[in-house]
Amino acid sequence: MHESNVVIFLGPSLDTERARRILDAEYRPPAARGDIFKAVKEGAKIIGLIDGVFFQACAIAHREILYAVEHGVKVVGASSMGALRASELDLYGMEGVGRIYELYKNGELVSDDEVALLFEPESLKPLSEPLVNIRYNLDRAEERGIITREVKEKIVEVARSLYYPERVYDRILSVAEGEIEKEVLEQLDKFLRAEKRDLKREDAIEALERIKEIKAGMNK
C-alpha cells in the first residue's frame, strides 16, 4: 500500500520524526472539521486520528468519521481527539487504541478538557501538560508512596482549576503550596522531573504500531 493511502493526523502527542520511524505514512497536522472528508476523497484507505483541534477551530465531526467508515476506510483513533472520538464511535466501526481510549470508553474520563493542551503552532511542540498525563503521573507517585491519595486529589483539583494552557507542573505545584507541605511538593517535583511519563505519547506510538499491522494485512 502506497504511503499516501495512509493518512495520520498528528501533532503534539508525538513528533513526526519518531512517528516516521514506526510507520511510513502521510502525516498531516491536527485534524479540524472537514479534514477527514478531504482525506477520504483524496483516496485514503487508512486514517489515524491522533490529534485534532479543540478550541482553536471547529473540531472533527462525528459524521466525517462515519462517512469514512461507510466508504470502507479503516479509521483508528488514540491518544487525544482520536481517543475521544473512538470511544463514541467504536460501535460504528472506528477502532480505538490505548489507555486513554479505554478511560473514555469506561467513563473514567468524560471531558475533552482532559486531553487538551497548548502547543506551538509551527513546530506542534506541546507547551502545557494535558490533564490526563497529570492524573497518570500523580497516580504513579501515589503508588510509589511519594504522595497520599488526599494530596493527589488536591493537586488534581488545582490542575483542573487552571485554564488548560496554564497547566504546567511548576505552575500547578506553585498554586498548591498553600495547601500542601513544602517537603511533599519538593519530593513530588523531584519524582516528576526524573520519572514523569507521557501517556498521550505512549498511546500514539501504540496506535501507529496497530496501523502498521493493519497496513501489512491489507498488503497481503
C-alpha positions in Angstrom: 0.0 0.0 0.0 1.4 3.4 -1.0 2.1 5.6 1.9 -0.3 8.3 0.7 -3.1 5.9 1.2 -2.3 6.0 4.9 -3.1 9.4 6.4 -2.2 10.2 10.1 -3.4 13.4 11.8 -0.6 14.0 14.3 0.5 17.0 16.4 1.8 17.5 19.9 1.2 13.9 21.0 4.2 12.6 19.2 6.9 14.2 17.0 6.7 13.2 13.3 10.3 12.2 13.2 9.7 9.5 15.7 6.4 8.6 14.0 8.0 8.1 10.7 10.5 5.6 12.2 7.5 3.5 13.2 5.1 3.9 10.2 5.6 5.1 6.6 2.6 7.3 6.1 1.4 10.8 5.1 1.5 12.9 8.2 -0.9 15.9 8.5 -1.3 18.4 11.3 -4.1 18.1 14.0 -7.4 17.5 12.2 -10.0 20.2 12.0 -13.5 19.9 10.7 -13.6 18.8 7.1 -10.1 17.2 7.1 -11.3 13.6 7.2 -13.8 14.2 4.4 -10.9 15.6 2.4 -8.6 12.6 3.2 -11.3 10.1 2.1 -12.0 12.0 -1.1 -8.2 12.0 -1.8 -8.1 8.2 -1.6 -7.0 7.4 2.0 -7.6 3.7 2.8 -6.4 4.0 6.5 -6.8 7.1 8.6 -5.2 7.5 12.0 -6.8 10.2 14.1 -4.5 11.0 16.9 -4.5 14.8 17.3 -7.3 17.2 16.4 -8.1 20.8 17.2 -10.5 21.5 20.1 -10.8 25.2 20.9 -8.8 26.9 18.1 -11.2 25.9 15.3 -14.2 23.6 14.7 -13.5 20.0 15.8 -13.8 16.9 13.7 -17.4 16.0 13.3 -18.7 12.5 14.0 -20.3 12.3 10.6 -16.9 12.7 8.9 -15.7 9.6 10.6 -18.9 7.7 9.9 -18.6 8.8 6.2 -15.1 7.4 6.1 -16.1 4.0 7.7 -19.1 3.8 5.3 -16.7 4.2 2.4 -14.6 1.3 3.5 -11.8 3.4 5.2 -10.2 1.9 8.3 -10.2 4.7 11.0 -8.1 4.2 14.1 -8.2 6.7 17.0 -6.0 7.2 20.0 -4.3 9.5 22.4 -6.2 12.7 22.1 -9.1 13.7 19.9 -8.8 10.2 18.3 -9.3 8.5 21.7 -12.4 10.7 22.4 -14.0 10.1 19.0 -13.2 6.3 19.1 -14.9 6.0 22.5 -18.0 7.5 20.9 -17.9 5.7 17.5 -16.3 2.3 18.1 -19.8 0.8 17.9 -20.0 2.1 14.3 -16.6 0.7 13.1 -14.0 3.1 14.3 -11.2 1.3 16.2 -9.8 2.7 19.5 -6.3 2.0 20.7 -4.6 2.7 24.0 -5.2 3.6 27.6 -6.8 7.0 27.1 -9.3 5.5 24.7 -10.1 2.9 27.4 -10.5 5.6 30.1 -13.0 7.5 27.9 -14.8 4.2 27.0 -15.3 3.1 30.6 -16.4 6.6 31.7 -13.4 7.4 33.9 -12.7 10.4 31.6 -15.6 12.4 30.2 -14.5 15.9 29.2 -12.4 16.8 26.1 -10.5 19.1 28.6 -8.7 16.0 29.8 -6.6 15.8 26.6 -6.4 19.5 25.7 -3.1 21.3 25.7 -1.4 24.3 24.3 1.1 23.8 21.5 3.4 25.8 19.4 1.7 26.4 16.0 4.7 25.9 13.8 6.6 23.0 15.5 3.5 21.5 17.1 5.6 21.1 20.3 3.5 20.9 23.5 3.6 23.9 25.8 1.4 22.7 28.5 0.6 19.3 30.2 -2.7 17.6 29.4 -4.8 16.7 32.5 -4.8 13.0 31.6 -1.0 13.0 31.9 -1.1 14.8 35.2 -3.6 12.3 36.6 -1.4 9.4 35.3 1.8 10.7 36.9 0.1 11.6 40.2 -1.3 8.0 40.3 2.2 6.7 39.8 3.5 9.0 42.6 0.8 7.7 44.9 1.7 4.1 44.1 5.3 4.8 44.9 4.3 6.3 48.3 5.6 9.8 47.4 2.2 11.4 47.9 -1.0 10.3 49.7 -4.4 9.9 47.9 -5.6 13.1 49.7 -2.6 15.1 48.3 -3.1 13.6 44.9 -6.8 14.7 44.8 -5.9 18.2 46.0 -3.3 18.6 43.2 -5.7 17.2 40.6 -8.2 19.9 41.7 -5.6 22.6 41.4 -4.7 21.4 37.9 -8.4 21.3 36.9 -9.0 24.8 38.2 -6.3 26.2 35.9 -7.1 27.1 32.2 -5.6 24.3 30.1 -2.7 26.5 28.6 -1.5 27.2 32.2 -1.3 23.5 33.2 2.5 23.0 33.6 3.9 21.2 36.6 5.8 24.2 38.0 2.6 26.3 38.0 0.5 23.6 39.5 2.9 22.9 42.3 3.3 26.6 43.0 -0.5 27.1 43.3 -0.7 24.0 45.6 1.9 25.5 48.0 -0.7 26.9 50.3 -2.5 23.6 50.8 0.3 21.0 50.8 3.5 20.7 52.9 6.6 22.1 51.1 8.6 18.9 51.7 5.9 16.8 50.0 5.8 19.1 47.0 9.6 19.0 46.7 9.6 15.2 46.7 6.9 15.2 44.1 8.7 17.7 41.9 11.8 15.6 42.1 9.9 12.5 41.0 8.2 14.3 38.1 11.5 15.7 36.8 13.1 12.3 36.9 10.3 9.9 36.0 7.2 11.6 34.6 5.7 9.7 31.6 3.6 10.9 28.7 0.6 8.8 28.3 -0.6 10.6 25.2 2.8 9.9 23.5 2.7 6.2 24.6 -0.8 5.8 23.2 0.2 7.5 19.9 3.0 5.0 19.5 0.7 2.1 20.2 -1.7 3.4 17.5 1.0 3.7 14.9 2.1 0.1 15.6 -1.5 -1.0 15.2 -1.9 0.9 11.9 1.3 -0.7 10.7 -0.3 -4.1 11.4 -3.5 -3.2 9.5 -1.5 -1.8 6.6 0.6 -5.0 6.4 -2.7 -7.1 6.4 -4.1 -5.0 3.5 -0.9 -5.5 1.5 -1.1 -9.3 1.7 
